[in-house]
């Protein structure tokens, strides 16, 4: 589980509840089934109307991936693996990689190396792998846009909920005590909408985009590495080339791991 994400949601909820307590507002006002129906059912309908059935039914799987940290590959480990494969290729030939690819966990790298072993032209390998990267990037973009759509609509639905609540309040102008309670209840829908949109949905969309960026970056590293192995580049040159695709901290880690391997 991604504890950091769960912690962020808890902190966001605590900030709202704490702010209400500091202002002397009653927490019980948050228990508003009418407001919850307008916001959550309304947002559900917006997403349903915005995306086809296949993408809509995929939402639980996307939410699951948000809260999971598994399968996250370290780019430095990927580069080290590519360098080792390049060394083996230069020493024993391209065909020696065939036995290595059979047990390879990374399907994208395995696919690229299998094409290299099969003697497919470099331009064709680059085209096939690039299409796979673009396809995955588009799927991830659609998943993120689902939460962006929900995040953009829920605050507006909050205003709608407040209007509905005020319409009910205006029907009780003679009862001052009940009027104040209904006005406060009306604005709970706005609170629900803003919280759900800007603390949950939009951050979820941003997190999905970040996860996608990391995965796509790793795939680009693999693509460049596979092509470099095919052309028989020097392993050290490959490492330096792929290191340029890393951030500063990852470059430092890569250099340290490279120095350790050379020391052995």
PyMOL commands that set and color helices and strands:
alter all, ss='L'
color gray80, all
select helices_A, chain A and resi 3-22+27-30+33-50+53-56+59-66+75-92+94-101+107-117+122-170+176-231+235-243+248-263
alter helices_A, ss='H'
color red, helices_A
deselect
rebuild
show_as cartoon
